[in-house]
Amino acid sequence: MNPALIQALHAAPQARAVDDVAAWWQGWPGLLHGAADTAALALAGGFAADRVAWAFASGYQAALRALVPDLPGEAMAAFCVTEAEGNRPRDIRSRITPLADGGWQLDGAKRWATLGPAGSVLLVAAALAPAADAADGRPQLRVLRVPVPTAGLQVEAMPPARFVPEVPHAALRMAAVRLPAAAMLPGDGYERYVKPFRTLEDSHVTLAVLAYLLREARARAWPEAYREQLVAVLALLADLAGRDPQAAAGHVALAGALQLAHGLYAQAQPLWAAAGCAAAQRWQRDAALFAVAGTARQLRAASAWRRLADGLSAAPAPSA
């Protein structure tokens, strides 16, 4: 069992009250020193949270460190993919232009960059120019590491969302942003970063939210059977979070784990209703978060099942 989960079963179920992102961030980097892996980091961050917002933010930061392991601990990061037309590769209009000195110029705009207004390093997905788009119409995406501040970069706070409003989002404007050659992360921007991050975010954020629920369940003496289910699903997700985020079998297992997590969210509803407190009101407000990207998860699971079936059909028949 993950050491952070064992710690969550022994530690005092208390959390510091935190009302804004700056105060939350003051305590978060300290969790890095005791975390053996990013799953433990998400667990610890969720257990320390006094609300879903900070559990989500903790899971998001842990997922980014699973994606880009060398992110500095003191840097709040934001992954900037979504644009006005969406977040699919063909929706990306931001452009990276090679410079004569070996560096890069970044131009374009982003929106809904999670934690962007408070971030000190932005991971920006953009299309490489002037290379022609691929035959399938998908541009060649790469990811650039952009420090804040950087000349030509404007970061503007967007209006709060209706759920987890404590977590800020940013709109970015990038006009002739010049970056060194080392700013470009290695590998294809979509296959190595955008696509796997969706899986990493699901596993790490769900870990953090369930760890938050475990602390609340312990503090409020919710039924022992419910706490046991929380521990079981946390143990499963902690294992899955360390697996290959591209593997078909992992996607199928994660789909099942997320269904179990949603069942635990539903079981928490009457428990929160009976609590009748500010934390319960926040939970009811933030519950819509759990339905975000539900269709994309279903499509991912269906694709994983097809990949498994194709692999089975291609395998040689067993000998008699």
C-alpha positions in Angstrom: 0.0 0.0 0.0 1.2 3.5 -0.8 3.0 5.0 2.2 1.0 8.2 1.9 -2.2 6.2 2.2 -1.0 4.5 5.3 -0.1 8.0 6.7 -3.6 9.1 5.9 -5.0 6.3 8.1 -2.8 7.3 11.1 -2.5 11.1 10.9 -4.9 13.4 12.7 -7.8 14.2 10.4 -7.3 18.0 10.6 -6.9 20.5 7.8 -5.8 24.1 7.8 -8.6 26.5 6.6 -7.4 28.1 3.4 -9.4 30.6 1.4 -7.3 31.6 -1.5 -4.7 30.1 -3.9 -1.8 32.0 -2.5 -2.4 30.7 1.0 -2.8 27.1 -0.3 0.5 27.3 -2.2 2.4 28.3 0.9 1.9 24.9 2.3 1.9 22.7 -0.9 5.6 22.6 -1.9 6.5 21.2 1.5 4.6 18.1 0.7 7.2 17.3 -2.0 9.8 16.3 0.5 7.9 13.5 2.0 6.3 12.1 -1.2 7.8 9.0 -2.7 6.0 9.5 -6.0 3.4 11.6 -7.6 0.5 9.4 -6.4 1.8 10.0 -2.8 2.0 13.7 -3.6 -1.7 13.8 -4.7 -2.8 11.8 -1.7 -0.9 14.0 0.7 -2.2 17.2 -0.9 -5.8 15.9 -0.9 -5.6 14.8 2.8 -4.3 18.3 3.7 -7.1 20.1 1.8 -10.0 21.7 3.6 -12.1 21.6 0.5 -12.4 20.1 -3.0 -10.7 23.1 -4.7 -7.4 22.5 -3.0 -7.6 18.7 -3.4 -8.2 19.3 -7.2 -5.3 21.8 -7.3 -3.0 19.4 -5.5 -3.9 16.5 -7.8 -3.4 18.8 -10.8 0.1 19.8 -9.7 1.0 16.2 -9.0 -0.2 15.1 -12.5 2.0 17.8 -14.1 5.0 16.5 -12.2 4.2 13.0 -13.4 4.1 14.4 -17.0 7.2 16.6 -16.6 9.3 15.2 -13.7 11.9 18.0 -13.7 9.4 20.8 -12.8 10.9 22.7 -9.9 9.2 22.1 -6.6 8.7 25.8 -5.9 7.1 26.5 -9.3 3.3 26.5 -9.6 2.7 25.1 -13.1 -0.1 25.4 -15.6 -0.7 23.4 -18.7 -2.0 25.7 -21.4 -3.7 23.8 -24.3 -7.3 25.1 -24.7 -8.0 27.9 -27.2 -11.1 29.7 -28.4 -12.1 26.7 -30.7 -11.3 24.0 -28.2 -8.4 21.7 -27.2 -8.2 19.2 -30.0 -5.0 19.4 -32.1 -6.8 20.9 -35.1 -8.2 23.6 -32.8 -4.7 24.9 -31.9 -3.9 28.1 -33.7 -0.9 29.2 -31.5 2.3 29.0 -33.5 6.0 28.3 -32.7 8.4 29.8 -35.2 12.1 28.8 -35.3 14.6 31.7 -34.8 18.0 32.1 -36.5 19.7 31.9 -33.1 18.2 28.4 -32.4 15.5 29.7 -30.1 11.8 30.0 -30.6 9.1 32.6 -31.1 5.6 31.9 -29.6 2.5 33.7 -30.9 -1.2 33.0 -30.1 -3.8 32.9 -27.3 -5.0 30.4 -24.7 -7.9 30.3 -22.3 -9.0 28.3 -19.3 -5.4 27.7 -18.2 -5.9 26.1 -14.7 -4.0 28.0 -12.0 -2.6 30.2 -14.8 -3.0 33.6 -13.0 -0.9 32.3 -10.1 1.5 30.2 -12.1 5.3 30.8 -12.4 5.9 28.4 -15.2 3.5 27.7 -18.1 3.6 24.6 -20.3 2.2 25.9 -23.6 1.1 23.6 -26.5 1.4 25.2 -29.9 1.8 24.2 -33.5 5.3 24.2 -35.1 5.6 26.5 -38.1 6.3 26.8 -40.9 6.1 23.0 -41.3 3.0 22.0 -43.2 0.2 20.2 -41.4 0.2 16.4 -41.5 -1.8 14.6 -44.1 -4.5 13.8 -41.5 -5.0 17.5 -40.8 -3.4 17.5 -37.4 -0.7 20.1 -36.8 2.6 19.1 -35.4 2.3 20.2 -31.8 5.2 20.9 -29.4 5.2 22.1 -25.8 7.3 25.1 -24.6 8.2 25.9 -21.1 7.4 29.6 -20.5 8.5 31.4 -17.3 6.3 34.1 -15.8 7.0 36.9 -16.5 8.3 36.9 -20.0 8.3 39.7 -22.5 5.3 39.5 -24.9 3.3 37.3 -22.5 0.1 38.6 -21.0 -1.7 36.6 -18.3 -5.3 37.7 -17.6 -7.5 36.2 -14.9 -10.8 34.8 -16.2 -14.1 35.0 -14.3 -14.4 32.3 -11.5 -16.1 29.0 -12.5 -19.4 28.1 -10.9 -17.7 25.1 -9.1 -14.3 25.2 -7.3 -14.3 29.0 -7.9 -11.2 29.3 -5.6 -9.1 27.7 -8.4 -8.3 30.5 -10.8 -8.1 30.2 -14.6 -6.2 32.4 -17.1 -6.4 33.7 -20.6 -3.0 34.1 -22.3 -1.9 36.4 -25.0 1.4 35.7 -26.6 2.9 38.2 -29.0 6.5 37.6 -30.3 7.4 35.8 -27.1 11.1 34.8 -27.6 12.4 31.7 -25.8 15.7 29.8 -25.8 16.2 26.5 -27.6 16.0 24.6 -24.2 12.5 25.9 -23.6 11.0 23.2 -26.0 10.2 19.9 -24.3 11.4 16.8 -26.1 8.9 14.7 -28.1 5.6 15.2 -29.9 3.4 17.7 -28.0 0.2 15.7 -28.5 1.3 12.1 -28.1 3.8 12.7 -25.3 2.1 15.5 -23.3 -1.5 16.5 -24.2 -2.9 13.0 -24.6 -1.3 11.3 -21.6 -2.0 14.3 -19.3 -5.8 13.6 -19.6 -5.2 10.2 -18.0 -2.7 11.5 -15.5 -5.0 14.3 -14.4 -7.9 11.9 -13.9 -6.0 9.5 -11.7 -4.1 12.1 -9.6 -7.1 14.5 -9.1 -9.4 11.6 -8.2 -6.7 10.4 -5.7 -6.6 13.8 -4.1 -10.4 14.2 -3.9 -10.9 10.8 -2.4 -8.0 11.5 0.1 -9.9 14.7 1.1 -13.0 12.6 1.6 -11.1 10.1 3.7 -10.0 12.8 6.0 -13.5 14.2 6.3 -14.9 10.7 6.8 -12.5 10.1 9.6 -13.0 13.5 11.2 -16.8 13.2 11.0 -16.9 9.5 12.0 -18.7 8.5 8.9 -19.6 4.8 8.6 -16.6 2.5 8.8 -17.8 0.6 5.7 -17.6 3.8 3.7 -14.1 4.6 4.9 -13.0 1.1 4.0 -14.3 1.6 0.4 -12.4 4.9 0.2 -9.2 3.2 1.2 -9.7 0.4 -1.3 -10.3 2.7 -4.2 -7.4 4.9 -3.1 -5.1 1.9 -3.1 -6.2 1.0 -6.6 -5.8 4.5 -8.0 -2.4 4.9 -6.3 -1.2 1.9 -8.2 -2.7 3.0 -11.5 -1.3 6.5 -11.2 2.2 5.0 -11.6 1.4 3.0 -14.7 1.9 3.9 -18.3 -0.8 6.5 -19.1 -0.9 5.3 -22.7 -1.5 1.6 -22.0 -4.9 0.2 -23.1 -5.2 -2.1 -20.1 -4.5 0.8 -17.8 -7.2 2.9 -19.4 -9.7 0.1 -18.9 -8.7 -0.3 -15.2 -8.8 3.5 -14.7 -12.3 3.6 -16.2 -13.5 1.1 -13.7 -11.7 2.9 -10.8 -13.4 6.2 -11.8 -16.8 4.5 -11.8 -16.1 3.3 -8.2 -15.0 6.8 -7.3 -18.2 8.3 -8.6 -20.1 5.7 -6.6 -18.3 7.0 -3.5 -19.1 10.6 -4.4 -22.8 9.6 -4.6 -22.6 7.9 -1.2 -21.1 11.0 0.3 -24.1 13.1 -0.7 -26.5 12.1 2.2 -23.5 12.2 4.6 -22.8 15.8 3.7 -26.5 16.6 3.8 -26.6 15.4 7.4 -23.5 17.4 8.3 -25.2 20.7 7.4 -22.0 22.9 7.5 -20.0 25.2 5.3 -17.9 22.3 4.1 -21.1 20.5 3.1 -22.3 23.5 1.1 -19.0 23.7 -0.7 -19.2 20.0 -1.6 -22.7 20.5 -3.1 -21.5 23.5 -5.0 -18.4 21.7 -6.4 -20.0 18.3 -7.2 -20.4 19.3 -10.8 -16.7 19.0 -11.2 -16.9 15.2 -11.2 -19.0 15.3 -14.4 -16.5 17.4 -16.4 -15.0 15.6 -19.4 -17.2 12.5 -18.8 -17.8 12.0 -22.5 -14.1 12.1 -23.2 -13.5 9.5 -20.6 -16.1 7.2 -22.1 -14.6 7.6 -25.5 -11.1 6.8 -24.1 -12.4 3.7 -22.4 -14.1 2.5 -25.6 -10.9 3.1 -27.6 -8.9 1.1 -25.1 -11.3 -1.8 -25.3 -11.0 -1.7 -29.1 -7.2 -1.7 -28.8 -7.3 -4.7 -26.5 -9.6 -6.5 -28.9 -7.4 -5.8 -31.9 -4.4 -7.0 -30.0 -6.2 -10.2 -29.1 -7.3 -10.9 -32.7 -3.7 -10.3 -33.9 -2.2 -12.7 -31.3 -1.3 -16.2 -32.6 -3.7 -18.9 -31.6 -2.6 -21.2 -28.8 -1.1 -24.5 -29.9 -3.2 -27.6 -29.3 
